[in-house]
Amino acid sequence: MTHLYDTIEKIVTQAGLSLYDIELQTHGGRNIFRIILKGKDGVSLDHCEEIARIVSPILDTNPPFSTAYSLEVSSPGIERPLKTERHYQLSVGELVKVTTKDGQKIQGKLLDVDSEGIVVEGHDAKIPFAMISKARTYFEW
C-alpha cells in the first residue's frame, strides 16, 4: 500500500494539489477506495475527475481490494476532522477547534505544527499531540 500511496501522492502533487488522505472503507457491503485532495485554492470537480482518470488505470493493475470496489475522489470539505500530523500541516492558517484530554476547548487560527504538537492563536503554549482528544477545522459563516 505504501508504494500505491507514494504513486498517488506524486500524481496529485503534479496536478498542483496535496494528498490529504486515502481511505479504504467498506460501507453497506460496498468497498470504497477514497482519495481525498486538498488545494490551496480549493478542489474543483475537474480536479477530482482528472485525478480519478489518471489513477484508475493504476488501480486496475494494482487493486486496493481483492474484490470489487468503487473509486471516489473528493475534497475533505471546509469543516473536517484533523487526525494526523499531515492533516494539521495542510490546515495551517485555518480556524480549528481542539478538545484536549483534560476537557479544555481551544479555538482559533492554527499557526504552526511540528512533530510534537500545534500552536493555536490566542493559546499561550504549544498543545502536544498526546493531549489532543479531538480536533477539526471550522468555518465562520
N, CA, C and O atoms as CSV, one atom per row, in Angstrom:
chain,resi,resn,atom,element,x,y,z
A,1,MET,N,N,0.831,-1.200,0.000
A,1,MET,CA,C,0.000,0.000,0.000
A,1,MET,C,C,0.872,1.259,0.000
A,1,MET,O,O,0.477,2.280,-0.562
A,2,THR,N,N,2.055,1.195,0.625
A,2,THR,CA,C,2.935,2.362,0.679
A,2,THR,C,C,3.338,2.812,-0.715
A,2,THR,O,O,3.353,4.010,-1.000
A,3,HIS,N,N,3.665,1.863,-1.589
A,3,HIS,CA,C,4.048,2.207,-2.957
A,3,HIS,C,C,2.879,2.871,-3.689
A,3,HIS,O,O,3.070,3.852,-4.408
A,4,LEU,N,N,1.681,2.340,-3.505
A,4,LEU,CA,C,0.488,2.910,-4.132
A,4,LEU,C,C,0.246,4.326,-3.617
A,4,LEU,O,O,-0.054,5.229,-4.398
A,5,TYR,N,N,0.376,4.522,-2.308
A,5,TYR,CA,C,0.206,5.849,-1.710
A,5,TYR,C,C,1.212,6.824,-2.319
A,5,TYR,O,O,0.844,7.932,-2.711
A,6,ASP,N,N,2.479,6.417,-2.399
A,6,ASP,CA,C,3.519,7.286,-2.962
A,6,ASP,C,C,3.225,7.638,-4.420
A,6,ASP,O,O,3.420,8.779,-4.838
A,7,THR,N,N,2.761,6.666,-5.185
A,7,THR,CA,C,2.434,6.898,-6.596
A,7,THR,C,C,1.291,7.908,-6.723
A,7,THR,O,O,1.360,8.834,-7.532
A,8,ILE,N,N,0.250,7.725,-5.925
A,8,ILE,CA,C,-0.894,8.630,-5.965
A,8,ILE,C,C,-0.482,10.021,-5.489
A,8,ILE,O,O,-0.911,11.021,-6.064
A,9,GLU,N,N,0.332,10.094,-4.460
A,9,GLU,CA,C,0.790,11.392,-3.962
A,9,GLU,C,C,1.568,12.149,-5.038
A,9,GLU,O,O,1.416,13.362,-5.178
A,10,LYS,N,N,2.397,11.439,-5.791
A,10,LYS,CA,C,3.170,12.067,-6.863
A,10,LYS,C,C,2.232,12.619,-7.949
A,10,LYS,O,O,2.444,13.724,-8.447
A,11,ILE,N,N,1.211,11.861,-8.308
A,11,ILE,CA,C,0.239,12.295,-9.322
A,11,ILE,C,C,-0.509,13.542,-8.846
A,11,ILE,O,O,-0.681,14.502,-9.597
A,12,VAL,N,N,-0.941,13.512,-7.609
A,12,VAL,CA,C,-1.692,14.634,-7.035
A,12,VAL,C,C,-0.817,15.887,-6.973
A,12,VAL,O,O,-1.271,16.981,-7.307
A,13,THR,N,N,0.423,15.727,-6.550
A,13,THR,CA,C,1.348,16.862,-6.464
A,13,THR,C,C,1.608,17.459,-7.843
A,13,THR,O,O,1.666,18.679,-7.993
A,14,GLN,N,N,1.763,16.603,-8.847
A,14,GLN,CA,C,1.981,17.090,-10.211
A,14,GLN,C,C,0.773,17.867,-10.734
A,14,GLN,O,O,0.910,18.705,-11.625
A,15,ALA,N,N,-0.401,17.591,-10.183
A,15,ALA,CA,C,-1.618,18.313,-10.570
A,15,ALA,C,C,-1.772,19.617,-9.782
A,15,ALA,O,O,-2.760,20.331,-9.952
A,16,GLY,N,N,-0.792,19.930,-8.918
A,16,GLY,CA,C,-0.823,21.174,-8.155
A,16,GLY,C,C,-1.668,21.106,-6.896
A,16,GLY,O,O,-2.076,22.138,-6.363
A,17,LEU,N,N,-1.935,19.891,-6.414
A,17,LEU,CA,C,-2.753,19.686,-5.226
A,17,LEU,C,C,-1.945,18.951,-4.165
A,17,LEU,O,O,-0.793,18.583,-4.395
A,18,SER,N,N,-2.557,18.741,-3.003
A,18,SER,CA,C,-1.948,17.946,-1.933
A,18,SER,C,C,-2.831,16.743,-1.659
A,18,SER,O,O,-4.058,16.829,-1.715
A,19,LEU,N,N,-2.194,15.625,-1.363
A,19,LEU,CA,C,-2.942,14.424,-0.970
A,19,LEU,C,C,-3.242,14.546,0.514
A,19,LEU,O,O,-2.340,14.452,1.346
A,20,TYR,N,N,-4.511,14.755,0.842
A,20,TYR,CA,C,-4.925,14.919,2.237
A,20,TYR,C,C,-5.000,13.564,2.929
A,20,TYR,O,O,-4.550,13.415,4.065
A,21,ASP,N,N,-5.567,12.581,2.244
A,21,ASP,CA,C,-5.715,11.254,2.855
A,21,ASP,C,C,-6.145,10.241,1.805
A,21,ASP,O,O,-6.633,10.597,0.732
A,22,ILE,N,N,-5.956,8.985,2.135
A,22,ILE,CA,C,-6.511,7.866,1.376
A,22,ILE,C,C,-7.255,7.000,2.387
A,22,ILE,O,O,-6.715,6.660,3.440
A,23,GLU,N,N,-8.475,6.651,2.066
A,23,GLU,CA,C,-9.290,5.822,2.957
A,23,GLU,C,C,-9.730,4.569,2.223
A,23,GLU,O,O,-10.131,4.623,1.060
A,24,LEU,N,N,-9.651,3.452,2.905
A,24,LEU,CA,C,-10.226,2.201,2.415
A,24,LEU,C,C,-11.352,1.869,3.372
A,24,LEU,O,O,-11.121,1.659,4.563
A,25,GLN,N,N,-12.578,1.820,2.852
A,25,GLN,CA,C,-13.734,1.575,3.700
A,25,GLN,C,C,-14.652,0.548,3.076
A,25,GLN,O,O,-14.674,0.355,1.860
A,26,THR,N,N,-15.396,-0.096,3.925
A,26,THR,CA,C,-16.495,-0.928,3.475
A,26,THR,C,C,-17.748,-0.317,4.080
A,26,THR,O,O,-17.868,-0.206,5.300
A,27,HIS,N,N,-18.665,0.071,3.233
A,27,HIS,CA,C,-19.873,0.746,3.689
A,27,HIS,C,C,-21.067,0.107,2.999
A,27,HIS,O,O,-21.169,0.130,1.772
A,28,GLY,N,N,-21.963,-0.457,3.781
A,28,GLY,CA,C,-23.145,-1.106,3.216
A,28,GLY,C,C,-22.784,-2.271,2.309
A,28,GLY,O,O,-23.458,-2.518,1.309
A,29,GLY,N,N,-21.715,-2.992,2.660
A,29,GLY,CA,C,-21.279,-4.125,1.853
A,29,GLY,C,C,-20.518,-3.733,0.598
A,29,GLY,O,O,-20.186,-4.593,-0.218
A,30,ARG,N,N,-20.240,-2.460,0.434
A,30,ARG,CA,C,-19.545,-1.950,-0.743
A,30,ARG,C,C,-18.152,-1.462,-0.351
A,30,ARG,O,O,-18.011,-0.683,0.591
A,31,ASN,N,N,-17.131,-1.910,-1.063
A,31,ASN,CA,C,-15.766,-1.458,-0.820
A,31,ASN,C,C,-15.543,-0.124,-1.515
A,31,ASN,O,O,-15.920,0.058,-2.672
A,32,ILE,N,N,-14.919,0.815,-0.787
A,32,ILE,CA,C,-14.665,2.146,-1.329
A,32,ILE,C,C,-13.193,2.488,-1.136
A,32,ILE,O,O,-12.654,2.370,-0.036
A,33,PHE,N,N,-12.557,2.912,-2.217
A,33,PHE,CA,C,-11.199,3.443,-2.176
A,33,PHE,C,C,-11.342,4.939,-2.421
A,33,PHE,O,O,-11.664,5.372,-3.527
A,34,ARG,N,N,-11.097,5.728,-1.365
A,34,ARG,CA,C,-11.348,7.165,-1.435
A,34,ARG,C,C,-10.034,7.928,-1.385
A,34,ARG,O,O,-9.217,7.730,-0.486
A,35,ILE,N,N,-9.846,8.799,-2.360
A,35,ILE,CA,C,-8.690,9.691,-2.416
A,35,ILE,C,C,-9.205,11.082,-2.065
A,35,ILE,O,O,-10.119,11.596,-2.709
A,36,ILE,N,N,-8.609,11.686,-1.036
A,36,ILE,CA,C,-9.065,12.991,-0.576
A,36,ILE,C,C,-7.980,14.020,-0.886
A,36,ILE,O,O,-6.831,13.878,-0.468
A,37,LEU,N,N,-8.368,15.056,-1.625
A,37,LEU,CA,C,-7.442,16.067,-2.124
A,37,LEU,C,C,-7.635,17.390,-1.404
A,37,LEU,O,O,-8.730,17.719,-0.949
A,38,LYS,N,N,-6.554,18.132,-1.313
A,38,LYS,CA,C,-6.635,19.489,-0.761
A,38,LYS,C,C,-5.856,20.398,-1.685
A,38,LYS,O,O,-4.763,20.052,-2.132
A,39,GLY,N,N,-6.411,21.551,-1.969
A,39,GLY,CA,C,-5.744,22.521,-2.822
A,39,GLY,C,C,-5.713,23.882,-2.161
A,39,GLY,O,O,-6.625,24.236,-1.414
A,40,LYS,N,N,-4.682,24.637,-2.428
A,40,LYS,CA,C,-4.540,25.970,-1.843
A,40,LYS,C,C,-5.772,26.818,-2.132
A,40,LYS,O,O,-6.231,27.567,-1.270
A,41,ASP,N,N,-6.303,26.702,-3.330
A,41,ASP,CA,C,-7.488,27.459,-3.724
A,41,ASP,C,C,-8.730,26.572,-3.823
A,41,ASP,O,O,-9.672,26.895,-4.547
A,42,GLY,N,N,-8.729,25.462,-3.097
A,42,GLY,CA,C,-9.853,24.546,-3.122
A,42,GLY,C,C,-9.649,23.425,-4.131
A,42,GLY,O,O,-8.628,23.362,-4.815
A,43,VAL,N,N,-10.627,22.555,-4.208
A,43,VAL,CA,C,-10.596,21.405,-5.115
A,43,VAL,C,C,-11.877,21.441,-5.934
A,43,VAL,O,O,-12.975,21.458,-5.378
A,44,SER,N,N,-11.738,21.452,-7.238
A,44,SER,CA,C,-12.896,21.506,-8.123
A,44,SER,C,C,-13.285,20.108,-8.583
A,44,SER,O,O,-12.534,19.147,-8.412
A,45,LEU,N,N,-14.454,20.017,-9.161
A,45,LEU,CA,C,-14.903,18.763,-9.753
A,45,LEU,C,C,-13.939,18.333,-10.860
A,45,LEU,O,O,-13.660,17.144,-11.015
A,46,ASP,N,N,-13.434,19.295,-11.623
A,46,ASP,CA,C,-12.461,18.980,-12.676
A,46,ASP,C,C,-11.197,18.346,-12.096
A,46,ASP,O,O,-10.646,17.409,-12.675
A,47,HIS,N,N,-10.739,18.861,-10.948
A,47,HIS,CA,C,-9.572,18.258,-10.285
A,47,HIS,C,C,-9.855,16.792,-9.942
A,47,HIS,O,O,-9.041,15.909,-10.211
A,48,CYS,N,N,-11.021,16.556,-9.344
A,48,CYS,CA,C,-11.379,15.191,-8.925
A,48,CYS,C,C,-11.452,14.259,-10.130
A,48,CYS,O,O,-10.957,13.133,-10.084
A,49,GLU,N,N,-12.071,14.733,-11.205
A,49,GLU,CA,C,-12.183,13.911,-12.417
A,49,GLU,C,C,-10.812,13.613,-13.012
A,49,GLU,O,O,-10.553,12.492,-13.450
A,50,GLU,N,N,-9.932,14.618,-13.029
A,50,GLU,CA,C,-8.591,14.427,-13.584
A,50,GLU,C,C,-7.809,13.374,-12.790
A,50,GLU,O,O,-7.192,12.487,-13.379
A,51,ILE,N,N,-7.834,13.469,-11.464
A,51,ILE,CA,C,-7.104,12.502,-10.637
A,51,ILE,C,C,-7.710,11.113,-10.796
A,51,ILE,O,O,-6.973,10.133,-10.901
A,52,ALA,N,N,-9.025,11.007,-10.816
A,52,ALA,CA,C,-9.676,9.700,-10.999
A,52,ALA,C,C,-9.294,9.083,-12.338
A,52,ALA,O,O,-9.025,7.885,-12.420
A,53,ARG,N,N,-9.270,9.897,-13.382
A,53,ARG,CA,C,-8.925,9.402,-14.727
A,53,ARG,C,C,-7.478,8.881,-14.766
A,53,ARG,O,O,-7.205,7.869,-15.411
A,54,ILE,N,N,-6.563,9.561,-14.089
A,54,ILE,CA,C,-5.154,9.151,-14.092
A,54,ILE,C,C,-4.925,7.936,-13.193
A,54,ILE,O,O,-4.175,7.029,-13.552
A,55,VAL,N,N,-5.569,7.919,-12.030
A,55,VAL,CA,C,-5.325,6.862,-11.040
A,55,VAL,C,C,-6.044,5.555,-11.387
A,55,VAL,O,O,-5.538,4.475,-11.081
A,56,SER,N,N,-7.195,5.641,-12.011
A,56,SER,CA,C,-7.997,4.449,-12.296
A,56,SER,C,C,-7.224,3.327,-13.002
A,56,SER,O,O,-7.319,2.179,-12.569
A,57,PRO,N,N,-6.464,3.607,-14.070
A,57,PRO,CA,C,-5.706,2.514,-14.708
A,57,PRO,C,C,-4.621,1.911,-13.802
A,57,PRO,O,O,-4.289,0.730,-13.910
A,58,ILE,N,N,-4.083,2.737,-12.917
A,58,ILE,CA,C,-3.079,2.236,-11.962
A,58,ILE,C,C,-3.733,1.248,-11.007
A,58,ILE,O,O,-3.161,0.206,-10.689
A,59,LEU,N,N,-4.942,1.586,-10.551
A,59,LEU,CA,C,-5.661,0.702,-9.634
A,59,LEU,C,C,-6.126,-0.575,-10.336
A,59,LEU,O,O,-6.298,-1.613,-9.697
A,60,ASP,N,N,-6.328,-0.495,-11.653
A,60,ASP,CA,C,-6.702,-1.702,-12.409
A,60,ASP,C,C,-5.600,-2.759,-12.343
A,60,ASP,O,O,-5.879,-3.958,-12.323
A,61,THR,N,N,-4.350,-2.305,-12.311
A,61,THR,CA,C,-3.223,-3.254,-12.264
A,61,THR,C,C,-2.723,-3.494,-10.843
A,61,THR,O,O,-1.968,-4.435,-10.599
A,62,ASN,N,N,-3.142,-2.646,-9.909
A,62,ASN,CA,C,-2.714,-2.762,-8.518
A,62,ASN,C,C,-3.909,-2.472,-7.605
A,62,ASN,O,O,-3.911,-1.472,-6.887
A,63,PRO,N,N,-4.935,-3.352,-7.630
A,63,PRO,CA,C,-6.181,-3.055,-6.917
A,63,PRO,C,C,-5.994,-3.002,-5.390
A,63,PRO,O,O,-5.248,-3.799,-4.821
A,64,PRO,N,N,-6.679,-2.054,-4.739
A,64,PRO,CA,C,-6.574,-1.919,-3.289
A,64,PRO,C,C,-7.378,-2.966,-2.519
A,64,PRO,O,O,-7.144,-3.175,-1.329
A,65,PHE,N,N,-8.319,-3.621,-3.189
A,65,PHE,CA,C,-9.143,-4.668,-2.587
A,65,PHE,C,C,-9.042,-5.911,-3.461
A,65,PHE,O,O,-8.768,-5.818,-4.658
A,66,SER,N,N,-9.263,-7.064,-2.862
A,66,SER,CA,C,-9.235,-8.300,-3.650
A,66,SER,C,C,-10.579,-8.555,-4.337
A,66,SER,O,O,-10.691,-9.447,-5.178
A,67,THR,N,N,-11.599,-7.769,-3.974
A,67,THR,CA,C,-12.920,-7.872,-4.593
A,67,THR,C,C,-13.280,-6.525,-5.218
A,67,THR,O,O,-12.483,-5.588,-5.173
A,68,ALA,N,N,-14.460,-6.426,-5.793
A,68,ALA,CA,C,-14.902,-5.199,-6.457
A,68,ALA,C,C,-14.907,-4.014,-5.483
A,68,ALA,O,O,-15.134,-4.175,-4.284
A,69,TYR,N,N,-14.653,-2.835,-6.025
A,69,TYR,CA,C,-14.634,-1.627,-5.204
A,69,TYR,C,C,-15.017,-0.427,-6.078
A,69,TYR,O,O,-15.039,-0.505,-7.306
A,70,SER,N,N,-15.314,0.674,-5.404
A,70,SER,CA,C,-15.593,1.932,-6.090
A,70,SER,C,C,-14.481,2.919,-5.763
A,70,SER,O,O,-13.990,2.968,-4.635
A,71,LEU,N,N,-14.090,3.702,-6.759
A,71,LEU,CA,C,-13.108,4.763,-6.570
A,71,LEU,C,C,-13.860,6.072,-6.374
A,71,LEU,O,O,-14.723,6.423,-7.178
A,72,GLU,N,N,-13.533,6.791,-5.310
A,72,GLU,CA,C,-14.097,8.108,-5.058
A,72,GLU,C,C,-12.951,9.089,-4.870
A,72,GLU,O,O,-11.986,8.794,-4.164
A,73,VAL,N,N,-13.052,10.242,-5.492
A,73,VAL,CA,C,-12.064,11.304,-5.336
A,73,VAL,C,C,-12.823,12.554,-4.915
A,73,VAL,O,O,-13.777,12.961,-5.578
A,74,SER,N,N,-12.391,13.172,-3.795
A,74,SER,CA,C,-13.122,14.325,-3.283
A,74,SER,C,C,-12.193,15.237,-2.493
A,74,SER,O,O,-11.007,14.955,-2.325
A,75,SER,N,N,-12.763,16.335,-2.014
A,75,SER,CA,C,-12.045,17.204,-1.093
A,75,SER,C,C,-12.476,16.818,0.320
A,75,SER,O,O,-13.507,16.170,0.500
A,76,PRO,N,N,-11.692,17.212,1.321
A,76,PRO,CA,C,-12.083,16.869,2.690
A,76,PRO,C,C,-13.198,17.761,3.226
A,76,PRO,O,O,-13.766,17.470,4.279
A,77,GLY,N,N,-13.518,18.837,2.521
A,77,GLY,CA,C,-14.558,19.754,2.962
A,77,GLY,C,C,-13.976,20.898,3.787
A,77,GLY,O,O,-12.820,20.848,4.207
A,78,ILE,N,N,-14.782,21.918,4.010
A,78,ILE,CA,C,-14.331,23.085,4.765
A,78,ILE,C,C,-14.161,22.724,6.233
A,78,ILE,O,O,-13.168,23.102,6.855
A,79,GLU,N,N,-15.116,22.002,6.785
A,79,GLU,CA,C,-15.045,21.577,8.179
A,79,GLU,C,C,-14.762,20.083,8.188
A,79,GLU,O,O,-15.571,19.280,7.724
A,80,ARG,N,N,-13.597,19.722,8.725
A,80,ARG,CA,C,-13.160,18.340,8.657
A,80,ARG,C,C,-12.369,17.966,9.906
A,80,ARG,O,O,-11.749,18.825,10.533
A,81,PRO,N,N,-12.389,16.694,10.265
A,81,PRO,CA,C,-11.591,16.253,11.412
A,81,PRO,C,C,-10.102,16.279,11.066
A,81,PRO,O,O,-9.705,16.058,9.922
A,82,LEU,N,N,-9.298,16.552,12.080
A,82,LEU,CA,C,-7.849,16.513,11.953
A,82,LEU,C,C,-7.363,15.320,12.768
A,82,LEU,O,O,-7.518,15.288,13.989
A,83,LYS,N,N,-6.777,14.346,12.087
A,83,LYS,CA,C,-6.390,13.110,12.762
A,83,LYS,C,C,-4.893,12.851,12.742
A,83,LYS,O,O,-4.370,12.197,13.644
A,84,THR,N,N,-4.197,13.351,11.733
A,84,THR,CA,C,-2.774,13.069,11.607
A,84,THR,C,C,-1.977,14.371,11.577
A,84,THR,O,O,-2.528,15.445,11.336
A,85,GLU,N,N,-0.687,14.259,11.821
A,85,GLU,CA,C,0.173,15.438,11.747
A,85,GLU,C,C,0.063,16.088,10.370
A,85,GLU,O,O,0.064,17.313,10.251
A,86,ARG,N,N,-0.031,15.264,9.341
A,86,ARG,CA,C,-0.160,15.781,7.974
A,86,ARG,C,C,-1.447,16.596,7.805
A,86,ARG,O,O,-1.437,17.632,7.141
A,87,HIS,N,N,-2.549,16.138,8.399
A,87,HIS,CA,C,-3.803,16.890,8.341
A,87,HIS,C,C,-3.610,18.286,8.946
A,87,HIS,O,O,-4.068,19.286,8.392
A,88,TYR,N,N,-2.927,18.331,10.085
A,88,TYR,CA,C,-2.669,19.617,10.728
A,88,TYR,C,C,-1.783,20.494,9.840
A,88,TYR,O,O,-2.054,21.682,9.672
A,89,GLN,N,N,-0.733,19.913,9.278
A,89,GLN,CA,C,0.178,20.684,8.432
A,89,GLN,C,C,-0.554,21.291,7.237
A,89,GLN,O,O,-0.293,22.435,6.862
A,90,LEU,N,N,-1.455,20.538,6.647
A,90,LEU,CA,C,-2.206,21.026,5.494
A,90,LEU,C,C,-3.281,22.039,5.889
A,90,LEU,O,O,-3.922,22.635,5.024
A,91,SER,N,N,-3.477,22.231,7.191
A,91,SER,CA,C,-4.523,23.137,7.668
A,91,SER,C,C,-3.970,24.383,8.360
A,91,SER,O,O,-4.740,25.162,8.922
A,92,VAL,N,N,-2.659,24.587,8.330
A,92,VAL,CA,C,-2.074,25.788,8.924
A,92,VAL,C,C,-2.705,27.017,8.266
A,92,VAL,O,O,-2.839,27.095,7.045
A,93,GLY,N,N,-3.086,27.969,9.114
A,93,GLY,CA,C,-3.735,29.188,8.630
A,93,GLY,C,C,-5.250,29.124,8.690
A,93,GLY,O,O,-5.921,30.138,8.495
A,94,GLU,N,N,-5.797,27.946,8.957
A,94,GLU,CA,C,-7.251,27.778,9.041
A,94,GLU,C,C,-7.699,27.825,10.504
A,94,GLU,O,O,-6.889,27.675,11.419
A,95,LEU,N,N,-8.989,28.034,10.703
A,95,LEU,CA,C,-9.559,28.026,12.044
A,95,LEU,C,C,-9.761,26.589,12.509
A,95,LEU,O,O,-10.218,25.737,11.747
A,96,VAL,N,N,-9.411,26.328,13.780
A,96,VAL,CA,C,-9.558,24.989,14.335
A,96,VAL,C,C,-10.246,25.038,15.699
A,96,VAL,O,O,-10.170,26.028,16.427
A,97,LYS,N,N,-10.915,23.942,16.011
A,97,LYS,CA,C,-11.475,23.704,17.340
A,97,LYS,C,C,-10.777,22.460,17.872
A,97,LYS,O,O,-10.762,21.415,17.223
A,98,VAL,N,N,-10.203,22.588,19.058
A,98,VAL,CA,C,-9.451,21.489,19.656
A,98,VAL,C,C,-10.028,21.199,21.032
A,98,VAL,O,O,-10.276,22.117,21.814
A,99,THR,N,N,-10.241,19.925,21.325
A,99,THR,CA,C,-10.622,19.497,22.665
A,99,THR,C,C,-9.467,18.676,23.207
A,99,THR,O,O,-9.031,17.713,22.577
A,100,THR,N,N,-8.974,19.057,24.374
A,100,THR,CA,C,-7.857,18.326,24.973
A,100,THR,C,C,-8.385,17.191,25.852
A,100,THR,O,O,-9.567,17.145,26.191
A,101,LYS,N,N,-7.498,16.295,26.204
A,101,LYS,CA,C,-7.892,15.135,27.014
A,101,LYS,C,C,-8.371,15.528,28.402
A,101,LYS,O,O,-9.077,14.761,29.054
A,102,ASP,N,N,-7.991,16.722,28.861
A,102,ASP,CA,C,-8.494,17.187,30.163
A,102,ASP,C,C,-9.767,18.022,30.024
A,102,ASP,O,O,-10.214,18.638,30.991
A,103,GLY,N,N,-10.357,18.044,28.810
A,103,GLY,CA,C,-11.640,18.696,28.584
A,103,GLY,C,C,-11.569,20.156,28.172
A,103,GLY,O,O,-12.603,20.783,27.943
A,104,GLN,N,N,-10.365,20.706,28.074
A,104,GLN,CA,C,-10.233,22.099,27.662
A,104,GLN,C,C,-10.628,22.251,26.190
A,104,GLN,O,O,-10.265,21.415,25.362
A,105,LYS,N,N,-11.361,23.303,25.865
A,105,LYS,CA,C,-11.774,23.584,24.484
A,105,LYS,C,C,-11.036,24.837,24.021
A,105,LYS,O,O,-11.112,25.895,24.645
A,106,ILE,N,N,-10.325,24.683,22.914
A,106,ILE,CA,C,-9.499,25.770,22.378
A,106,ILE,C,C,-9.915,25.984,20.936
A,106,ILE,O,O,-10.092,25.025,20.184
A,107,GLN,N,N,-10.071,27.243,20.548
A,107,GLN,CA,C,-10.340,27.502,19.144
A,107,GLN,C,C,-9.620,28.764,18.712
A,107,GLN,O,O,-9.427,29.696,19.492
A,108,GLY,N,N,-9.235,28.766,17.461
A,108,GLY,CA,C,-8.514,29.897,16.888
A,108,GLY,C,C,-7.805,29.448,15.627
A,108,GLY,O,O,-7.995,28.325,15.159
A,109,LYS,N,N,-6.991,30.328,15.086
A,109,LYS,CA,C,-6.250,30.026,13.857
A,109,LYS,C,C,-5.074,29.112,14.179
A,109,LYS,O,O,-4.325,29.363,15.124
A,110,LEU,N,N,-4.916,28.057,13.394
A,110,LEU,CA,C,-3.783,27.154,13.533
A,110,LEU,C,C,-2.558,27.852,12.955
A,110,LEU,O,O,-2.496,28.113,11.754
A,111,LEU,N,N,-1.581,28.154,13.813
A,111,LEU,CA,C,-0.422,28.940,13.402
A,111,LEU,C,C,0.778,28.097,13.011
A,111,LEU,O,O,1.508,28.442,12.081
A,112,ASP,N,N,0.986,26.982,13.725
A,112,ASP,CA,C,2.201,26.200,13.485
A,112,ASP,C,C,1.981,24.752,13.903
A,112,ASP,O,O,1.163,24.448,14.771
A,113,VAL,N,N,2.737,23.871,13.255
A,113,VAL,CA,C,2.687,22.441,13.543
A,113,VAL,C,C,4.107,21.912,13.461
A,113,VAL,O,O,4.855,22.259,12.548
A,114,ASP,N,N,4.475,21.075,14.416
A,114,ASP,CA,C,5.726,20.315,14.295
A,114,ASP,C,C,5.457,18.910,14.799
A,114,ASP,O,O,4.313,18.570,15.101
A,115,SER,N,N,6.475,18.103,14.893
A,115,SER,CA,C,6.278,16.688,15.246
A,115,SER,C,C,5.749,16.487,16.662
A,115,SER,O,O,5.289,15.397,17.002
A,116,GLU,N,N,5.811,17.526,17.486
A,116,GLU,CA,C,5.380,17.391,18.878
A,116,GLU,C,C,3.973,17.915,19.139
A,116,GLU,O,O,3.297,17.434,20.048
A,117,GLY,N,N,3.520,18.900,18.352
A,117,GLY,CA,C,2.208,19.457,18.629
A,117,GLY,C,C,1.880,20.637,17.746
A,117,GLY,O,O,2.487,20.848,16.696
A,118,ILE,N,N,0.885,21.415,18.208
A,118,ILE,CA,C,0.373,22.529,17.413
A,118,ILE,C,C,0.364,23.823,18.228
A,118,ILE,O,O,0.364,23.806,19.458
A,119,VAL,N,N,0.358,24.931,17.511
A,119,VAL,CA,C,0.222,26.243,18.129
A,119,VAL,C,C,-1.044,26.878,17.562
A,119,VAL,O,O,-1.207,26.992,16.347
A,120,VAL,N,N,-1.933,27.287,18.463
A,120,VAL,CA,C,-3.189,27.922,18.082
A,120,VAL,C,C,-3.170,29.363,18.571
A,120,VAL,O,O,-2.842,29.637,19.726
A,121,GLU,N,N,-3.524,30.272,17.683
A,121,GLU,CA,C,-3.562,31.689,18.007
A,121,GLU,C,C,-4.410,31.926,19.255
A,121,GLU,O,O,-5.509,31.386,19.383
A,122,GLY,N,N,-3.887,32.737,20.171
A,122,GLY,CA,C,-4.621,33.056,21.390
A,122,GLY,C,C,-4.414,32.061,22.519
A,122,GLY,O,O,-4.907,32.273,23.626
A,123,HIS,N,N,-3.692,30.979,22.255
A,123,HIS,CA,C,-3.395,29.992,23.298
A,123,HIS,C,C,-1.923,30.143,23.662
A,123,HIS,O,O,-1.070,30.219,22.777
A,124,ASP,N,N,-1.624,30.187,24.938
A,124,ASP,CA,C,-0.281,30.513,25.414
A,124,ASP,C,C,0.805,29.523,25.027
A,124,ASP,O,O,1.928,29.929,24.728
A,125,ALA,N,N,0.495,28.241,25.025
A,125,ALA,CA,C,1.535,27.225,24.854
A,125,ALA,C,C,1.205,26.280,23.703
A,125,ALA,O,O,0.066,26.185,23.247
A,126,LYS,N,N,2.244,25.590,23.256
A,126,LYS,CA,C,2.053,24.550,22.246
A,126,LYS,C,C,1.185,23.452,22.852
A,126,LYS,O,O,1.337,23.106,24.024
A,127,ILE,N,N,0.289,22.916,22.058
A,127,ILE,CA,C,-0.587,21.827,22.507
A,127,ILE,C,C,0.011,20.530,21.970
A,127,ILE,O,O,0.021,20.315,20.758
A,128,PRO,N,N,0.507,19.666,22.847
A,128,PRO,CA,C,1.106,18.408,22.385
A,128,PRO,C,C,0.042,17.491,21.763
A,128,PRO,O,O,-1.095,17.433,22.231
A,129,PHE,N,N,0.430,16.787,20.712
A,129,PHE,CA,C,-0.495,15.840,20.083
A,129,PHE,C,C,-1.046,14.847,21.104
A,129,PHE,O,O,-2.214,14.463,21.026
A,130,ALA,N,N,-0.221,14.432,22.052
A,130,ALA,CA,C,-0.638,13.450,23.060
A,130,ALA,C,C,-1.784,13.969,23.927
A,130,ALA,O,O,-2.495,13.176,24.543
A,131,MET,N,N,-1.974,15.288,23.984
A,131,MET,CA,C,-3.032,15.875,24.808
A,131,MET,C,C,-4.316,16.157,24.019
A,131,MET,O,O,-5.323,16.555,24.605
A,132,ILE,N,N,-4.291,15.957,22.710
A,132,ILE,CA,C,-5.465,16.266,21.884
A,132,ILE,C,C,-6.377,15.048,21.793
A,132,ILE,O,O,-5.958,13.974,21.361
A,133,SER,N,N,-7.633,15.231,22.208
A,133,SER,CA,C,-8.582,14.121,22.074
A,133,SER,C,C,-9.402,14.259,20.794
A,133,SER,O,O,-9.825,13.260,20.212
A,134,LYS,N,N,-9.628,15.511,20.352
A,134,LYS,CA,C,-10.413,15.725,19.141
A,134,LYS,C,C,-10.056,17.093,18.573
A,134,LYS,O,O,-9.848,18.056,19.312
A,135,ALA,N,N,-9.989,17.159,17.248
A,135,ALA,CA,C,-9.732,18.447,16.599
A,135,ALA,C,C,-10.384,18.452,15.229
A,135,ALA,O,O,-10.512,17.415,14.577
A,136,ARG,N,N,-10.794,19.636,14.809
A,136,ARG,CA,C,-11.381,19.780,13.486
A,136,ARG,C,C,-11.239,21.230,13.035
A,136,ARG,O,O,-11.089,22.144,13.846
A,137,THR,N,N,-11.290,21.409,11.726
A,137,THR,CA,C,-11.327,22.762,11.211
A,137,THR,C,C,-12.778,23.242,11.290
A,137,THR,O,O,-13.708,22.440,11.361
A,138,TYR,N,N,-12.948,24.544,11.276
A,138,TYR,CA,C,-14.305,25.090,11.210
A,138,TYR,C,C,-14.284,26.358,10.377
A,138,TYR,O,O,-13.230,26.947,10.139
A,139,PHE,N,N,-15.449,26.761,9.946
A,139,PHE,CA,C,-15.607,27.929,9.117
A,139,PHE,C,C,-16.599,28.873,9.770
A,139,PHE,O,O,-17.681,28.457,10.184
A,140,GLU,N,N,-16.233,30.137,9.864
A,140,GLU,CA,C,-17.171,31.122,10.406
A,140,GLU,C,C,-18.082,31.589,9.287
A,140,GLU,O,O,-17.638,32.233,8.336
A,141,TRP,N,N,-19.337,31.265,9.405
A,141,TRP,CA,C,-20.309,31.594,8.360
A,141,TRP,C,C,-20.729,32.987,8.486
A,141,TRP,O,O,-21.548,33.458,7.696
